[in-house]
Amino acid sequence: MKVRNIKIVIKSDEDIFNEIKEVVRKIELGDNVKKHEGISFEDIDTLRKILTDGRLKVLKAIKKHNPQSIYELAKLLDRDIKNTYDDVHFLAEMGLIELTKTKEGREKTTPKVNYDNILVKIPV
C-alpha cells in the first residue's frame, strides 16, 4: 500500500505571487508546468490557528475509524455535534477532508481523509 502525503508549506504572499508569475511565464512559452498539490499558509501562526489540536484529533479519528457520518464522528470523539460539524466543514474547505453526501434514508455526510501523513515545510 502506497503511503500518501499532503504537503503544507509556509510561504509569504510575495513567494506565492512569484510562483504564479513563473507558472504563467512557462505556460506562455509552451513549457510543461508541474502540477502543484498542497496547501500554503503565510505564516506559522495561521497554520496553528487552522490545525488546532482538536482538528488534528478530528483528522486522526476519520482516518482511523472511517465514520459514515459527522454524527458518528462526534460520538467517537465524545464532542458536540455542532462543533464537530463546523470543524469538519472547515477542514473540507481547507482541502484536508473530502465530504460525500449519501441519501440512504436520512441524508448523511461522510468525511474522508485521503492521505496518511501531513508534511509541513517551514523555510528558515
LUMGUVO-638774 format. One record per atom (N, C-alpha, C, O): residue in three letters; atom name; x, y, z. Coordinates in nm, 2 decimals. Atoms other than C-alpha are relative to their C-alpha. Example, Ala and Ser with C-alpha at 12.3 -4.5 7.8 and 13.67 -1.06 7.14 Angstrom:
2
PT     r    a       c1       c2       c3
PT   ala    N     0.09    -0.12     0.00
PT   ala   CA     1.23    -0.45     0.78
PT   ala    C     0.09     0.12     0.00
PT   ala    O     0.19     0.12     0.07
PT   ser    N    -0.09    -0.11     0.00
PT   ser   CA     1.37    -0.11     0.71
PT   ser    C    -0.08     0.11     0.08
PT   ser    O    -0.03     0.22     0.09
//
This chain:
124
PT     r    a       c1       c2       c3
PT   met    N     0.08    -0.12     0.00
PT   met   CA     0.00     0.00     0.00
PT   met    C     0.09     0.12     0.00
PT   met    O     0.18     0.14     0.08
PT   lys    N    -0.08    -0.12     0.02
PT   lys   CA     0.14     0.33    -0.11
PT   lys    C    -0.04     0.11     0.11
PT   lys    O    -0.16     0.13     0.13
PT   val    N     0.02    -0.11    -0.09
PT   val   CA     0.18     0.60     0.16
PT   val    C    -0.03     0.13    -0.07
PT   val    O     0.05     0.17    -0.15
PT   arg    N     0.03    -0.13     0.07
PT   arg   CA     0.01     0.92     0.05
PT   arg    C     0.02     0.11     0.10
PT   arg    O    -0.02     0.10     0.22
PT   asn    N    -0.03    -0.12    -0.08
PT   asn   CA     0.11     1.26     0.19
PT   asn    C    -0.07     0.12    -0.05
PT   asn    O    -0.09     0.13    -0.17
PT   ile    N     0.04    -0.13     0.04
PT   ile   CA    -0.03     1.60     0.18
PT   ile    C     0.10     0.10     0.06
PT   ile    O     0.15     0.09     0.17
PT   lys    N    -0.11    -0.09    -0.04
PT   lys   CA     0.22     1.89     0.20
PT   lys    C    -0.06     0.13     0.03
PT   lys    O    -0.14     0.19    -0.04
PT   ile    N     0.04    -0.13    -0.04
PT   ile   CA     0.16     2.21     0.39
PT   ile    C     0.13     0.08     0.00
PT   ile    O     0.23     0.04     0.06
PT   val    N    -0.12    -0.08     0.01
PT   val   CA     0.41     2.49     0.32
PT   val    C    -0.03     0.14     0.05
PT   val    O    -0.14     0.19     0.03
PT   ile    N     0.01    -0.14    -0.04
PT   ile   CA     0.47     2.83     0.48
PT   ile    C     0.06     0.08    -0.11
PT   ile    O     0.18     0.07    -0.13
PT   lys    N    -0.05    -0.09     0.10
PT   lys   CA     0.51     3.09     0.21
PT   lys    C    -0.06     0.14     0.01
PT   lys    O    -0.18     0.15     0.05
PT   ser    N     0.06    -0.13     0.00
PT   ser   CA     0.47     3.46     0.20
PT   ser    C    -0.08     0.03    -0.12
PT   ser    O    -0.07    -0.04    -0.22
PT   asp    N     0.08    -0.04     0.12
PT   asp   CA     0.23     3.63    -0.03
PT   asp    C     0.09     0.03    -0.12
PT   asp    O     0.05     0.00    -0.23
PT   glu    N    -0.10    -0.03     0.11
PT   glu   CA     0.53     3.75    -0.23
PT   glu    C     0.05    -0.12    -0.07
PT   glu    O     0.06    -0.13    -0.19
PT   asp    N    -0.05     0.12     0.05
PT   asp   CA     0.66     3.40    -0.27
PT   asp    C    -0.11    -0.07    -0.09
PT   asp    O    -0.08    -0.12    -0.20
PT   ile    N     0.12     0.06     0.08
PT   ile   CA     0.31     3.27    -0.39
PT   ile    C    -0.02     0.08    -0.13
PT   ile    O    -0.04     0.02    -0.23
PT   phe    N     0.02    -0.09     0.12
PT   phe   CA     0.28     3.57    -0.63
PT   phe    C     0.11    -0.03    -0.10
PT   phe    O     0.09    -0.05    -0.22
PT   asn    N    -0.11     0.03     0.08
PT   asn   CA     0.63     3.50    -0.77
PT   asn    C    -0.02    -0.14    -0.07
PT   asn    O     0.02    -0.16    -0.18
PT   glu    N     0.03     0.13     0.05
PT   glu   CA     0.54     3.13    -0.81
PT   glu    C    -0.10     0.00    -0.11
PT   glu    O    -0.09    -0.07    -0.21
PT   ile    N     0.11    -0.01     0.10
PT   ile   CA     0.22     3.22    -1.00
PT   ile    C     0.06     0.06    -0.13
PT   ile    O     0.03     0.02    -0.24
PT   lys    N    -0.06    -0.06     0.12
PT   lys   CA     0.42     3.45    -1.23
PT   lys    C     0.08    -0.09    -0.08
PT   lys    O     0.08    -0.09    -0.20
PT   glu    N    -0.08     0.09     0.07
PT   glu   CA     0.66     3.18    -1.31
PT   glu    C    -0.08    -0.11    -0.07
PT   glu    O    -0.04    -0.14    -0.19
PT   val    N     0.09     0.10     0.06
PT   val   CA     0.38     2.93    -1.39
PT   val    C    -0.06     0.07    -0.13
PT   val    O    -0.06     0.00    -0.23
PT   val    N     0.06    -0.07     0.11
PT   val   CA     0.22     3.19    -1.62
PT   val    C     0.11     0.02    -0.11
PT   val    O     0.08     0.00    -0.23
PT   arg    N    -0.11    -0.02     0.10
PT   arg   CA     0.56     3.26    -1.79
PT   arg    C     0.02    -0.14    -0.08
PT   arg    O     0.04    -0.14    -0.20
PT   lys    N    -0.03     0.13     0.06
PT   lys   CA     0.61     2.88    -1.85
PT   lys    C    -0.12    -0.03    -0.10
PT   lys    O    -0.09    -0.09    -0.21
PT   ile    N     0.11     0.03     0.09
PT   ile   CA     0.26     2.85    -2.00
PT   ile    C     0.01     0.08    -0.13
PT   ile    O    -0.02     0.02    -0.23
PT   glu    N    -0.01    -0.09     0.12
PT   glu   CA     0.31     3.14    -2.23
PT   glu    C     0.11    -0.05    -0.10
PT   glu    O     0.10    -0.03    -0.22
PT   leu    N    -0.11     0.05     0.08
PT   leu   CA     0.64     2.98    -2.35
PT   leu    C    -0.03    -0.14    -0.06
PT   leu    O     0.04    -0.20    -0.14
PT   gly    N     0.04     0.13     0.05
PT   gly   CA     0.46     2.65    -2.41
PT   gly    C     0.07    -0.11     0.08
PT   gly    O     0.07    -0.23     0.04
PT   asp    N    -0.07     0.10    -0.08
PT   asp   CA     0.67     2.47    -2.14
PT   asp    C    -0.10    -0.08     0.09
PT   asp    O    -0.21    -0.03     0.11
PT   asn    N     0.09     0.08    -0.10
PT   asn   CA     0.52     2.19    -1.92
PT   asn    C     0.01     0.06     0.13
PT   asn    O     0.11     0.11     0.18
PT   val    N     0.01    -0.05    -0.14
PT   val   CA     0.41     2.30    -1.58
PT   val    C    -0.03    -0.11     0.09
PT   val    O    -0.13    -0.19     0.07
PT   lys    N     0.02     0.11    -0.10
PT   lys   CA     0.44     2.06    -1.29
PT   lys    C    -0.12     0.03     0.08
PT   lys    O    -0.14     0.14     0.13
PT   lys    N     0.12    -0.02    -0.08
PT   lys   CA     0.12     2.01    -1.11
PT   lys    C     0.04     0.02     0.15
PT   lys    O     0.13    -0.06     0.20
PT   his    N    -0.04    -0.03    -0.14
PT   his   CA     0.14     2.16    -0.76
PT   his    C    -0.12    -0.04     0.09
PT   his    O    -0.23     0.01     0.07
PT   glu    N     0.10     0.04    -0.10
PT   glu   CA    -0.05     1.99    -0.48
PT   glu    C     0.04     0.04     0.14
PT   glu    O     0.16     0.03     0.17
PT   gly    N    -0.04    -0.04    -0.14
PT   gly   CA    -0.06     2.11    -0.12
PT   gly    C    -0.08     0.12     0.04
PT   gly    O    -0.16     0.18    -0.04
PT   ile    N     0.06    -0.12    -0.06
PT   ile   CA    -0.17     2.39     0.10
PT   ile    C     0.11     0.09     0.05
PT   ile    O     0.20     0.05     0.11
PT   ser    N    -0.10    -0.10    -0.05
PT   ser   CA     0.02     2.71     0.17
PT   ser    C    -0.06     0.10     0.10
PT   ser    O    -0.18     0.14     0.08
PT   phe    N     0.04    -0.10    -0.09
PT   phe   CA    -0.01     2.94     0.46
PT   phe    C     0.11     0.11     0.01
PT   phe    O     0.23     0.08    -0.02
PT   glu    N    -0.10    -0.11     0.00
PT   glu   CA     0.16     3.28     0.50
PT   glu    C     0.09    -0.01     0.12
PT   glu    O     0.21     0.03     0.10
PT   asp    N    -0.09     0.00    -0.12
PT   asp   CA     0.30     3.22     0.85
PT   asp    C    -0.04    -0.12     0.09
PT   asp    O    -0.15    -0.18     0.07
PT   ile    N     0.02     0.11    -0.09
PT   ile   CA     0.32     2.96     1.12
PT   ile    C    -0.12     0.02     0.10
PT   ile    O    -0.19    -0.07     0.14
PT   asp    N     0.11    -0.03    -0.09
PT   asp   CA     0.06     3.14     1.34
PT   asp    C    -0.13    -0.03    -0.07
PT   asp    O    -0.22    -0.09    -0.01
PT   thr    N     0.12     0.03     0.07
PT   thr   CA    -0.20     3.10     1.07
PT   thr    C    -0.02    -0.16    -0.01
PT   thr    O    -0.13    -0.21     0.01
PT   leu    N     0.00     0.14     0.00
PT   leu   CA    -0.11     2.73     1.04
PT   leu    C    -0.05    -0.06     0.13
PT   leu    O    -0.13    -0.15     0.14
PT   arg    N     0.04     0.04    -0.14
PT   arg   CA    -0.15     2.69     1.42
PT   arg    C    -0.15     0.02     0.02
PT   arg    O    -0.22    -0.05     0.09
PT   lys    N     0.14    -0.03    -0.01
PT   lys   CA    -0.50     2.85     1.40
PT   lys    C    -0.08    -0.10    -0.08
PT   lys    O    -0.20    -0.13    -0.04
PT   ile    N     0.07     0.09     0.08
PT   ile   CA    -0.60     2.61     1.13
PT   ile    C     0.00    -0.14     0.05
PT   ile    O    -0.10    -0.21     0.07
PT   leu    N    -0.02     0.13    -0.05
PT   leu   CA    -0.45     2.29     1.26
PT   leu    C     0.01    -0.01     0.15
PT   leu    O     0.12    -0.03     0.21
PT   thr    N     0.01     0.01    -0.14
PT   thr   CA    -0.56     2.30     1.62
PT   thr    C     0.01    -0.14     0.05
PT   thr    O     0.00    -0.23    -0.03
PT   asp    N    -0.01     0.14    -0.05
PT   asp   CA    -0.52     2.00     1.85
PT   asp    C    -0.14    -0.07    -0.03
PT   asp    O    -0.14    -0.19    -0.06
PT   gly    N     0.13     0.05     0.02
PT   gly   CA    -0.90     1.95     1.82
PT   gly    C    -0.02    -0.05    -0.14
PT   gly    O    -0.08    -0.15    -0.17
PT   arg    N     0.01     0.03     0.14
PT   arg   CA    -0.89     1.95     1.44
PT   arg    C     0.09    -0.12    -0.04
PT   arg    O     0.05    -0.20    -0.12
PT   leu    N    -0.08     0.12     0.03
PT   leu   CA    -0.60     1.71     1.43
PT   leu    C    -0.06    -0.13     0.06
PT   leu    O    -0.05    -0.23    -0.01
PT   lys    N     0.07     0.12    -0.05
PT   lys   CA    -0.80     1.47     1.65
PT   lys    C    -0.11    -0.04    -0.09
PT   lys    O    -0.13    -0.16    -0.11
PT   val    N     0.10     0.03     0.10
PT   val   CA    -1.08     1.50     1.40
PT   val    C     0.06    -0.07    -0.12
PT   val    O     0.00    -0.18    -0.16
PT   leu    N    -0.06     0.07     0.12
PT   leu   CA    -0.85     1.41     1.11
PT   leu    C     0.04    -0.14     0.04
PT   leu    O     0.02    -0.23    -0.04
PT   lys    N    -0.04     0.13    -0.05
PT   lys   CA    -0.70     1.12     1.31
PT   lys    C    -0.11    -0.10     0.01
PT   lys    O    -0.11    -0.22    -0.03
PT   ala    N     0.12     0.09    -0.03
PT   ala   CA    -1.04     0.98     1.41
PT   ala    C    -0.06    -0.04    -0.13
PT   ala    O    -0.11    -0.15    -0.15
PT   ile    N     0.06     0.03     0.13
PT   ile   CA    -1.17     1.00     1.05
PT   ile    C     0.09    -0.11    -0.07
PT   ile    O     0.04    -0.20    -0.12
PT   lys    N    -0.09     0.09     0.07
PT   lys   CA    -0.86     0.82     0.92
PT   lys    C    -0.01    -0.14     0.07
PT   lys    O    -0.01    -0.24     0.00
PT   lys    N    -0.01     0.13    -0.07
PT   lys   CA    -0.86     0.55     1.19
PT   lys    C    -0.14    -0.07     0.00
PT   lys    O    -0.14    -0.19    -0.01
PT   his    N     0.13     0.07    -0.02
PT   his   CA    -1.24     0.48     1.23
PT   his    C    -0.09     0.00    -0.12
PT   his    O    -0.19    -0.07    -0.12
PT   asn    N     0.08     0.00     0.12
PT   asn   CA    -1.38     0.57     0.89
PT   asn    C    -0.15     0.02     0.03
PT   asn    O    -0.23    -0.06    -0.01
PT   pro    N     0.14    -0.02    -0.03
PT   pro   CA    -1.71     0.71     1.03
PT   pro    C    -0.08     0.03    -0.12
PT   pro    O    -0.04     0.08    -0.22
PT   gln    N     0.08    -0.02     0.11
PT   gln   CA    -2.00     0.71     0.80
PT   gln    C    -0.09     0.13     0.00
PT   gln    O    -0.16     0.15    -0.09
PT   ser    N     0.07    -0.13    -0.01
PT   ser   CA    -2.14     1.04     0.92
PT   ser    C     0.07     0.09     0.10
PT   ser    O     0.16     0.05     0.18
PT   ile    N    -0.06    -0.09    -0.10
PT   ile   CA    -2.04     1.35     1.11
PT   ile    C    -0.05    -0.03     0.14
PT   ile    O     0.02    -0.01     0.24
PT   tyr    N     0.06     0.03    -0.13
PT   tyr   CA    -2.28     1.25     1.38
PT   tyr    C     0.08    -0.12     0.07
PT   tyr    O     0.11    -0.11     0.19
PT   glu    N    -0.08     0.12    -0.05
PT   glu   CA    -2.09     0.91     1.42
PT   glu    C     0.14     0.05     0.04
PT   glu    O     0.19     0.00     0.15
PT   leu    N    -0.13    -0.05    -0.03
PT   leu   CA    -1.76     1.10     1.42
PT   leu    C    -0.01     0.08     0.14
PT   leu    O     0.08     0.06     0.22
PT   ala    N     0.02    -0.07    -0.12
PT   ala   CA    -1.89     1.33     1.70
PT   ala    C    -0.01    -0.09     0.12
PT   ala    O     0.04    -0.07     0.23
PT   lys    N     0.01     0.10    -0.11
PT   lys   CA    -1.99     1.03     1.91
PT   lys    C     0.13    -0.07     0.03
PT   lys    O     0.16    -0.09     0.14
PT   leu    N    -0.13     0.06    -0.02
PT   leu   CA    -1.65     0.87     1.85
PT   leu    C     0.09     0.09     0.08
PT   leu    O     0.17     0.04     0.17
PT   leu    N    -0.08    -0.09    -0.06
PT   leu   CA    -1.48     1.18     1.97
PT   leu    C    -0.06     0.05     0.13
PT   leu    O     0.01     0.13     0.21
PT   asp    N     0.07    -0.05    -0.12
PT   asp   CA    -1.73     1.25     2.25
PT   asp    C     0.00     0.15     0.00
PT   asp    O     0.03     0.22     0.10
PT   arg    N     0.00    -0.14     0.02
PT   arg   CA    -1.77     1.60     2.11
PT   arg    C    -0.15     0.04    -0.04
PT   arg    O    -0.23    -0.04    -0.08
PT   asp    N     0.13    -0.06     0.04
PT   asp   CA    -2.07     1.83     2.05
PT   asp    C    -0.01    -0.01    -0.15
PT   asp    O     0.09     0.01    -0.23
PT   ile    N     0.02     0.02     0.14
PT   ile   CA    -2.22     1.76     1.71
PT   ile    C     0.02     0.13    -0.08
PT   ile    O     0.08     0.12    -0.19
PT   lys    N    -0.01    -0.13     0.08
PT   lys   CA    -2.23     2.13     1.60
PT   lys    C     0.15     0.04    -0.01
PT   lys    O     0.19     0.08    -0.12
PT   asn    N    -0.14    -0.03     0.01
PT   asn   CA    -1.86     2.18     1.69
PT   asn    C     0.07    -0.09    -0.10
PT   asn    O     0.16    -0.05    -0.17
PT   thr    N    -0.05     0.10     0.09
PT   thr   CA    -1.77     1.86     1.51
PT   thr    C    -0.03     0.04    -0.15
PT   thr    O     0.05     0.04    -0.23
PT   tyr    N     0.05    -0.04     0.13
PT   tyr   CA    -1.98     1.97     1.21
PT   tyr    C     0.08     0.12    -0.06
PT   tyr    O     0.13     0.12    -0.17
PT   asp    N    -0.07    -0.12     0.04
PT   asp   CA    -1.81     2.31     1.20
PT   asp    C     0.15    -0.03    -0.04
PT   asp    O     0.20     0.02    -0.14
PT   asp    N    -0.14     0.04     0.03
PT   asp   CA    -1.46     2.16     1.22
PT   asp    C     0.02    -0.08    -0.13
PT   asp    O     0.11    -0.05    -0.21
PT   val    N     0.00     0.09     0.12
PT   val   CA    -1.53     1.90     0.95
PT   val    C    -0.02     0.09    -0.12
PT   val    O     0.06     0.07    -0.22
PT   his    N     0.03    -0.08     0.12
PT   his   CA    -1.67     2.16     0.71
PT   his    C     0.12     0.10    -0.02
PT   his    O     0.15     0.13    -0.14
PT   phe    N    -0.11    -0.09     0.01
PT   phe   CA    -1.38     2.40     0.78
PT   phe    C     0.12    -0.08    -0.06
PT   phe    O     0.18    -0.02    -0.15
PT   leu    N    -0.11     0.08     0.05
PT   leu   CA    -1.12     2.12     0.72
PT   leu    C    -0.03    -0.03    -0.15
PT   leu    O     0.07    -0.05    -0.22
PT   ala    N     0.04     0.02     0.14
PT   ala   CA    -1.31     2.04     0.40
PT   ala    C     0.03     0.12    -0.09
PT   ala    O     0.08     0.10    -0.20
PT   glu    N    -0.02    -0.12     0.08
PT   glu   CA    -1.29     2.40     0.28
PT   glu    C     0.15     0.02    -0.02
PT   glu    O     0.20     0.07    -0.12
PT   met    N    -0.15    -0.01     0.01
PT   met   CA    -0.91     2.39     0.35
PT   met    C     0.06    -0.11    -0.09
PT   met    O     0.18    -0.10    -0.12
PT   gly    N    -0.05     0.10     0.08
PT   gly   CA    -0.88     2.08     0.14
PT   gly    C     0.06    -0.12     0.07
PT   gly    O     0.13    -0.20     0.01
PT   leu    N    -0.05     0.11    -0.08
PT   leu   CA    -0.79     1.84     0.42
PT   leu    C    -0.09    -0.11     0.02
PT   leu    O    -0.05    -0.22     0.06
PT   ile    N     0.10     0.10    -0.01
PT   ile   CA    -1.11     1.64     0.42
PT   ile    C    -0.08     0.00    -0.13
PT   ile    O    -0.11     0.11    -0.18
PT   glu    N     0.09     0.01     0.11
PT   glu   CA    -1.32     1.51     0.14
PT   glu    C    -0.14    -0.04     0.06
PT   glu    O    -0.15    -0.13     0.14
PT   leu    N     0.13     0.04    -0.05
PT   leu   CA    -1.70     1.50     0.20
PT   leu    C    -0.08    -0.06    -0.11
PT   leu    O    -0.08    -0.01    -0.22
PT   thr    N     0.09     0.07     0.10
PT   thr   CA    -1.95     1.27     0.03
PT   thr    C    -0.14     0.00     0.07
PT   thr    O    -0.15    -0.05     0.18
PT   lys    N     0.14     0.01    -0.06
PT   lys   CA    -2.33     1.31     0.08
PT   lys    C    -0.06    -0.12    -0.06
PT   lys    O    -0.05    -0.16    -0.18
PT   thr    N     0.08     0.12     0.04
PT   thr   CA    -2.54     1.00     0.07
PT   thr    C    -0.14     0.01     0.05
PT   thr    O    -0.17     0.08     0.14
PT   lys    N     0.15    -0.01    -0.03
PT   lys   CA    -2.92     0.96     0.08
PT   lys    C    -0.05    -0.14     0.01
PT   lys    O    -0.14    -0.18    -0.07
PT   glu    N     0.06     0.13    -0.04
PT   glu   CA    -2.99     0.62     0.23
PT   glu    C    -0.09     0.02     0.12
PT   glu    O    -0.05     0.02     0.23
PT   gly    N     0.09    -0.04    -0.10
PT   gly   CA    -3.30     0.71     0.42
PT   gly    C     0.03     0.14     0.03
PT   gly    O    -0.01     0.23    -0.05
PT   arg    N    -0.03    -0.14    -0.04
PT   arg   CA    -3.18     1.02     0.61
PT   arg    C     0.13     0.03    -0.07
PT   arg    O     0.23    -0.05    -0.08
PT   glu    N    -0.13    -0.05     0.06
PT   glu   CA    -2.91     1.23     0.43
PT   glu    C     0.11     0.00     0.10
PT   glu    O     0.10     0.05     0.21
PT   lys    N    -0.12     0.00    -0.09
PT   lys   CA    -2.56     1.18     0.57
PT   lys    C     0.11     0.06    -0.08
PT   lys    O     0.12     0.05    -0.20
PT   thr    N    -0.13    -0.05     0.06
PT   thr   CA    -2.23     1.35     0.50
PT   thr    C     0.11    -0.09     0.06
PT   thr    O     0.14    -0.09     0.18
PT   thr    N    -0.11     0.08    -0.05
PT   thr   CA    -1.94     1.11     0.52
PT   thr    C     0.14     0.07    -0.03
PT   thr    O     0.17     0.10    -0.14
PT   pro    N    -0.14    -0.06     0.01
PT   pro   CA    -1.59     1.26     0.59
PT   pro    C     0.10    -0.11    -0.04
PT   pro    O     0.09    -0.22     0.01
PT   lys    N    -0.10     0.09     0.04
PT   lys   CA    -1.29     1.10     0.43
PT   lys    C     0.14     0.07     0.00
PT   lys    O     0.15     0.19    -0.05
PT   val    N    -0.14    -0.05     0.00
PT   val   CA    -0.91     1.16     0.48
PT   val    C     0.07    -0.09    -0.10
PT   val    O     0.09    -0.21    -0.08
PT   asn    N    -0.06     0.08     0.11
PT   asn   CA    -0.73     1.05     0.16
PT   asn    C     0.15     0.01     0.00
PT   asn    O     0.21     0.00    -0.11
PT   tyr    N    -0.15     0.00    -0.01
PT   tyr   CA    -0.37     1.07     0.28
PT   tyr    C     0.04    -0.06     0.14
PT   tyr    O    -0.05    -0.07     0.23
PT   asp    N    -0.05     0.07    -0.12
PT   asp   CA    -0.16     0.91     0.55
PT   asp    C     0.08     0.09     0.09
PT   asp    O     0.08     0.07     0.21
PT   asn    N    -0.09    -0.09    -0.08
PT   asn   CA     0.07     1.20     0.66
PT   asn    C    -0.02     0.14    -0.04
PT   asn    O    -0.06     0.17    -0.16
PT   ile    N    -0.01    -0.14     0.03
PT   ile   CA     0.08     1.57     0.68
PT   ile    C     0.14     0.04     0.01
PT   ile    O     0.20     0.03     0.12
PT   leu    N    -0.14    -0.04     0.00
PT   leu   CA     0.42     1.70     0.58
PT   leu    C     0.00     0.16     0.01
PT   leu    O    -0.06     0.22    -0.08
PT   val    N     0.00    -0.15    -0.02
PT   val   CA     0.49     2.06     0.70
PT   val    C     0.14     0.05    -0.04
PT   val    O     0.24     0.00     0.02
PT   lys    N    -0.13    -0.05     0.04
PT   lys   CA     0.77     2.25     0.53
PT   lys    C     0.00     0.15     0.04
PT   lys    O    -0.08     0.23    -0.01
PT   ile    N    -0.02    -0.14    -0.05
PT   ile   CA     0.89     2.57     0.70
PT   ile    C     0.13     0.05    -0.04
PT   ile    O     0.24     0.00     0.01
PT   pro    N    -0.13    -0.05     0.03
PT   pro   CA     1.16     2.77     0.54
PT   pro    C     0.06     0.08     0.11
PT   pro    O    -0.01     0.14     0.19
PT   val    N    -0.07    -0.07    -0.11
PT   val   CA     1.42     2.91     0.77
PT   val    C     0.10     0.11    -0.06
PT   val    O     0.16     0.18     0.01
//
